[in-house]
Amino acid sequence: MKKYKTQSEVEFCSCNQIHNDVIHKVKENMIPEEISTSLADFFKVLGDNTRIKILFALSVNEMCVCDISTLLSMNQSAVSHQLRVLRGARLVKYRKEGKVVYYSLDDEHVENVFKQGLDHIQHKHINTSKG
C-alpha cells in the first residue's frame, strides 16, 4: 500500500498565475513565527509511538507509572522519561495521592487533539480497507 505520492505524482499548476488577493488574505492572518515553532514542537512530541500509547491510555483513565509500565511492558524508568517529555510539552499532568503519583491528560484541548487525530486515522483506515 502506497502512502505518499512521489514528486512526479504531485499535482502542479500548469500556469503561473498569482492570486494576490488570496496571498494578501492569508498573509494578514498568518500566525507569528514563535507560534508556528511552538506548534511544530507540539506535533514533534506527538511523533513517538510510545508517547501516543501513553496518551491513549491516559485518555481512557488516569494511571500511575507502575500501571503504565505494566500495560506497555516497559520499565518504569523508560515510562518516566516519556512522561517527563509529555509533561514538558504540557500534554499530561500529575497528582499525588500518598506515595502514588497519578498521571492524566493535561486538559480537554489535549484530549480533543488526540481524539481528532485518532478519528482521522481510523477514518482513513476504514475508507482504505473498503477499497
N, C-alpha and C positions, 0 to 999 in steps of 0.2 A: 504494500500500500504506500503510495507516494504522498508525502505530507506537504511538501513545498514545491512551488514552481521554480524551474531553472530560469536563469536570466533570459534565455531565448523564449520562454513561455510567458513572461510577464508582459502585460499589455502596455504599450506606449502610445502617446498621441501621434497621429500621423501628420499633424500640422504644428505650427509654432505660435499659436495664438495665446497671448497672455490675457487673463481675465483680471484686470486691475481692480475692479470692484470687489471681487472675491478676496483677492490678496489684501486689500485695504481693510475689509471687514474682519478677516482672521487676524491680521497684524494688530488691530485695535484691541482684540480680545485675547491675544497670546499671553500665556502665563509667564511670569517672571522666571529668569534663569535659575534662581535658587529654588523655586518651587518645582520646576521640571527636574532638577537634580535630585531633590528630596524624593520626588515621586519615583524616579528611576531607582534610587536606593531602596525604596519601599518594595518595589517589584523584584529587585535582586534578592532580597531576603526571602521572598516567596519562591525563589527559583531553586529550592532544595527539597528533594523528595522527603527526607526525614522531617524537616520543618513542616511540610504540608501534612504529613501523617499526624504530627503533634497537634497542629491547628485543627485538623478534622476531629481528633479525639476530644479536644477541648471544646469543640463546637457541640459535642454531644453532652459532655459533663465536665465539671471541674475535676482535676485529678492531681495527685501528688506525684513526685518524681518516681517513687517506687512503683506506683501503678503504671505510669507511662513506660518505665523501663521494662516491666513485665509484658505489657501489651505489645511493645515493639521489639522485644527480645534484644535489648541493648543494655549496656552497663549504665549505671546511674551517672557516672562522670560524663559520658557522651550525651546523655539526655540533658544534664545540667548545662552543658556547653550550648546546646541548641536552644534551650530555654533562655539562657543569658542573651543570645543573639536576638531572639524574639522579644525579650523584654527591652533590649536596647532600641529596637525599632518600634516600641510601644504597641506591639501586637498582642502581648499577653501581660497579665498582672498576677500578683500572688497575694495570698492572705495566710497568716499563721493561725493555727489552732493548736495550742500547746506546742508539742515538738514537731507537728506535721505542718508542712507548707503545701497549700493547695494552689494550683495554677488554673487560670481561666482566661478566656479571650478578654482583651482589654476593654472593649465596648461594642456596641451594636454596629458601628462602622466596620470593624474588623470582621464581625460575623457576616455582615451584608456583602462585603467584598469577597470573602471566601466563598460564601454560598452562591453568589452570582457567577463566580469563576467556575465553580463545580457544576452548576446548572448548565453553563455554556459548554463545557467539555462533555458532559453527559449527553446533552442535546446533539452535539456534533457526532458523538459515537453512535447514538441511536440512528441518526439520519444516514451515517456512513454504512452502518451494518444493514440497513434496509435496501441498499443498492442504489 
